[in-house]
Structures are given as C-alpha cells and as structure tokens.
Amino acid sequence: MTLNKILPFVFLSALLTASSALAQETKATAEPNLQTALTWWPDQRNVYTPIGWKDHYFRFTVLYNGTVFFEPSSDWTSRAHAQKFKGQDFQLTFAPTGNGEPAPLPKAPIQLWKLDGGHGLQGWRTNNETPVLWTDYPLQEGLVIRQEIFAHVKGGGEVETALEPIYAWIRLSVTHVDEARAPKTFSIPVQLSRNFHEHSQRYLNDDGITVEVNPNRARYAKLLKAENAGTNGSAGLRIVEPDGKIRLAVLPTDSAKVSFSEKEQGIYALKIDLDVKVGASVDLIFPAMPQPMNEIENEQALGFAGALAQSEKFWSKKPASAARFQVPEEHINRAIAQSVKFAEIIA
C-alpha cells in the first residue's frame, strides 16, 4: 500500500480517536454534579451559625472554630427593643491548646481569620430533628475532641413570652484516639469573657461577613467565682455572679478534673480534664441570661439526653401543609432542612 493510500486511513483513525475522546470529555463535563460544583469556589471564611428556638427573642452564635457567644444587643443591631439588654453578652472560647491554657488574646484588633485561617470542621448530627451542631478539633497529640451544641427552652414547648429561660447545652467528648501516641488525659481550656468579636462592615473576597477580634472588649464587668454544686466531690461546678445567679454550669464530674481561675481582670478560664478514651465526655449548660440556682437545678436534672429528647419532640412537629423536597444530593437536602429551621430561629 502506497503512502498516499495509508495517510487517509491514519488521518481517519486519528480523527475517530479524537472525536471519541472529545465526545467522552463533553459527556463528562456537560452535566456538572455536586462534586464538581464543590471545586468551583473556596470555602467561605468566617462562617457562623445561629443556635436557638423557634420564636424566641434570644439566640446563641457559634463561630466556625467552636466559639460560642450570646449577645442580645450590639452596636449594629436593628432591634430597638434589645437596647435594654446591651452589655449582657457572654462568650465561651474553645481552643484545645495541649497545655490546658487558653490561647492569649491579640494585643490589638485584628481580623479573626488571620489568627486561625478562618475555617473550621463543622456539621450537623444527621440522626436528630433538633439542630445539633458539631465542631471537631483534630489534635497533634493524637485525639479528636468534638464539641456539640443545641438550644433548649425551659419546658421544651412553644414560647409564650419569647423571653423564657433558654440554654445552650454543650458537650465536649473524645471521638477518636491514636493508641500509639495519645496521652491518658487531655486538658481542655474554656475561656470565659465578654463577646470580643465585632462585625467590621466589610465584605471582601471570601471573607463573607468580616469578623474582627477586639481584645479591648473582652473583660466581663461582673466578678465571677466558682462553687461546687455539692459536697460529694462529683456534683460539678457552677460559675456564679455577685447576685447569686448562675452564669455557667459544668455538669457532674470529678471535682479534680475541673478547675476555675481568673487569668486577668474580667477574663476567666475553666480547665477540664478528659480521660482520653472514645466516649469520654463532659457537659456544660450555658444560660443566655444568668439564672437563679433553682432554674439551673431544674435544667440540670434533665441531663443532656433529657433536654435533647424534649427538643426532638418540639422540632419533629411539622405542619400538615408543609411541602416535601428531596433531591439526590444529600448536601442540598440537609441545607434546605436546616435553612427552614434557621428561618424560624432568626426571624
């Protein structure tokens, strides 16, 4: 066969091969899927999540790094009726450091993401109707600490005044242990202060709502002290304000495994020691507003599981007229389900 006869066959073969490859590429890219879409943009920085109760006036805010704060009124809120609650904010900062000491505050205001990158590991429990948000802390020491949080209103039912006592239930637990290098115990520091985060009114690049850390706001105006919740050494710890109301409760745990100190004026720290074994945990009750002892005792009597059971009953109610929506992408199903609840919390 002459070269003139061979070339058309070679060209045709190459053309068919190229066409086949192009067809396959076109077929592969013609219908983008969720996994493809997830590669189009970087994750949003400064993600924050509202945790609350339908129709309640107050709610908690959880940042991407697990910091939890309650701020009923701020300098930029549009809620005129909230002004009477100004200055009653409070914050719990969770940042496992390995030495049991809270990370030092910056010396001057700075954008939050510049301190830790602006991203965290968070998600929702998938087996609960209650919005239970988790934040994971994978640690160099060879373990993973998980923080879980949900809101609970006294009684677990519909609000009547919208100002009923509302609590954030927070669980710290060990979810993974590297047997080769994990220590036997691990100290988790929890810093207690005013909310020292501010919205700086800038929307730049992937910052979303720009969050700044202002150390000048951190000092809590009221003197706090710790009291054992009982005399048996395992009844937990309560952080008490000067008027006797409870600002925070650490549920029953060995008194040797939780301590309280003032790090500097108006800034305090809990140190909680957890046994490094999967399932080891400790629970905290964070009331939005400080509550009398009897209210805290009633809430504490429910326990994490009891408060969650009441919340499940509340969040499981669905109107008969509610629409049902289901798509193959579970990310979207979860986003829609949680967004409906967000709307009821923040409206």
N, C-alpha and C positions, 0 to 999 in steps of 0.2 A: 504494500500500500504506500503510495507516494505521500510526501509531506503535505501536499495540497489537500489530499483526502483525509489525512489524520487530523489536521488542525480543526476542521469543523466539529469533529467528534470531541476533541479535547475542550473546545470552547463551549459546546453544548453541555458536556458533562460538568464543566466548571459553573456554567450558568444555572444548571439544575441544582447543583450543590448550594450555590449562593442563594438561590431562590428558596430552597428548603430551609436554610439557616435563617433567612430573613422572615419567612413565614412563622418559624418557631419562635423567633425573637418577638415578632409582632404579636403572636398569640400570647406570649408570656407577659408582655407589657400592656396589652390592650385593656385588660381588666385589672386595675390596681386592687390589691386586697389590703386588709388591715395591717398585716405585717410590713407591706411595702410602705404604706402611709406613715407608719411609725418611724420610718427612717427619713422622712422629709424635713422635719424640724427638730431642733434640740428640745429637750425637756424644759418646761417653764421653770424659771427660778422663783424663789420666794413664795412657793405655794403655801397657802394657809387654808384651814378647814374649820367651819363653824360646827360646834357641838352643842346641841340644845334640845328643846322640847317644843312641839307644835303650839304656837300662840303664846309662848312665854315671853315676857319682856326682856329677859336676860339670856345671854348665851356665852359660851366659852370659845376661845380661839386656840387652835393648835397649829403651830408652825411646822414646816417640813422637817425640822430637826427634833420635834417632840416637845418643844417648849409650849407650856400651857399658860394662858393668861385670861383673866377676867377683867374687862374694862367697860363698866356700864355707861361711862360718858367720857368723851375725849375732846380735844381742842377742835377737831374737824367733824364731829358728829352732827348730823342734821336733826337729831331727836331733841327738840326743845325741852321736853319733859324729863330728859335724862340729866339735865344740868344739876339737879339736886343730889345726884349720886356721884358727882365729879370728885376725884381724889380717893375713891374707894376701890381702886383697882388693885390686883394682886397677881403675882406671877410665880410659877414653878419652872425652873430651868433644869432640864435633864440633860446631862452630858457626861456619860461614864468616862472617867479620865484614867482609871487604873490605880490612882493613889488615894481615891476617896475624897478628893478636894475639888470644889467647883473650879472651872476654868476662870482665870482672872478677867475682869471686865477691861475693855479697852480704855485708854486714857482720854480719848476724845471721841465725839460722834463719828460713826463710820457705817457704811452700808453693810448690812448683815452678811450678804453673800461673800464679802471679802474676808470674812472670818472663817467660813467653813465651806465655801464653794457654792452655797445656795441650793443644794439638792439633798434630799433625804430618801430613805426607803420606807414607804408607807403603803397601806392598803386597807381594805375593809374585810372584816370577817364575812365569809360568804354563806355561813350557816345560820345567820341571825337576821331577823327583820329589823332589830334595833341597829341604828348606825353605830357600830363599834369600830373605831379607827385604831389601827396598829402602826407603830413606828419601830423599826428594827435598828439595833446598834451592833453590827459585827465588830468584834474587838480583837486587837492584835494578841491579847492574852489567851485566845483560843476558845472563845464562847460567844454566843449571841444573846443579848438581852433584848427582850421585847417589852414595849410599853403599849398597853391597850387602854382605851378611854371611851366612856359613853356617859350620857347625861341621864339623870333620874330626878323626877319631881316628887315631892312628898306625896305619898299615896299612890303614885303611878297612874293617875287618871287624867281626865281633861282638866285644864286650868279653869279656875273660877275668877281669880283676881289678876292673873298673869304675873303676880309677884310672890307666889308661893315659894317656899324654900326649894332651890334647885341645886343639885350636886353633880360634880364630875367624879365618877368612880374611875380610879386609875389603878391598873395592875402592872407591876413590874415582875417579869418572870424570865427564867432561863429556858431558851428553846433549842439550843444546840451547844454541845460540849465536845471539844477536841481532847480526847482522852490522853493524847500524848503530851500535851503541854499546858492544859488548863490548870489554874490553881484550884485549891479546895474551896476557897471562899473568894468573893469579889465584893468590893465596896462601891456602892452607887451613891454619888453625891447628888443632892437635890438642893438647889439654891432657892431661897425664898426672898422675894423683894417686891417692889412695885413693878408694874409693867414698864420696862425701859425701851420698848420699841415704838417707833414713830413712822407714820406714813409721810414720806418726803415730797409727795405730789409730783413725782417724776415717773414717766412711763417710757423707758428706754430699752431698745434692743429686746433681749429676752428676760428683762427684769420683771416684767409684769408690774404689779404694784410695788414700788420701791420701798423697802423696809430699812430703816436705819436704827442702829443701836445708839442710844444716848445715855451714857453712864451717869449723867447728872440727874436723871430721873429715877435711879434705882433704889434710893433709900426709902424704906417704908416708914411712915410717920409714927406709927404706934409701936411701943415696946412689946416684943413678943417673948414669951417664956414657954418652956415645955413642962408638962405634967404627965406623970404616969397615969394611965387610965384605971389602974387598980393596984392591989397590993401583992398579987401573986407572981409578979415578975414577967408575966406573959400577956398582959392585957393591952399592950400597945401604948402609944404616945399621942398626946394632944398638944397642939400649939395654941396657946391661949393669949387673948388680948387683955389689956388692963381692966376692961369691964367684965371679964369672965367669959366672954363669948369665944367660941372655938373657930380659929382661922383655918386649921387643917388637922386632920386626924390620920394617924398611922394605925392600921388595924392590928389586932393582937399578934404580937410577935415577941420573941425573946428580947427582954429589955437590954441584954448585952449586945444585940445586933442592930440597934438603932440609937443614934445619939444626935444631939441638937446643940448648936453653938452659934454665937454671933460673930461673923467674920470681920465685919467692920460696922460702924454705926448704921443701923437700919437695913443691913443685909445679913441674912442668916443662912444656915446650912444644916440640912439633915444628912447624916451618913447612914446608909442602910446596907448591912452586910447580908448577902445571899449565899447560901450553900450552892456551889457550882455543880448542880445536877439538874437534868432536864425536869421541868415541872416545879422547881422551887420558885416561890413567889411571895410577894408582899403586896397588900392593897392599901390605897390611900383614899380618903374622902376629902374632896375639895369643895366646900360650900361656896357658892357665888358670893353671898353675903355672910359674914360671921354669924354663927347660930348659937343659941343657948345650949347648955350641956344636954338638956333633956331631948332636944331635937336631934342632936348628933347621936345620942344613945339610941334613939328610935331608928334612925337611918342605919346606924352601925349594926343593929340587931338583924337587919335584913341580910347582911353579908353581900358580897359581890354577886353571888348566884341568885339571891333573892331579889335584889334590886334589878338585875338583868331580866329575871322572869316577869316582873311587873312591867318592865319596859317592852318586853316581847309582846305581851298581851296588848299594850297600847299601840305599838307600831304595826301590829298584824291586822288591825282593823282597816278594811278597805271599803269605800262607798260602793254601793251596787252599780252606780253609774260610771265607775272608773273604767277607763279604756285599758286594754291589754296590748302590750307591744313586745314583739320578740323577733330578733334578727339572729343570723348565725354567729355574728361577732359578739362574744360574751362581754368584751370591754364596753361595747355600746349599751348592752342590756343593763350592765351594772351602773354605768354613768347615768342612764335615764332614771333608774330606780332610785339612786341616791339623790339625783337632782330634784326629784319630786319632794323628797324629804327636806332637802336644803331650803326649798321654796317655803315650806311650812315653818321652818325654823327661823329664817331671816326676814320673812315678810313683815 
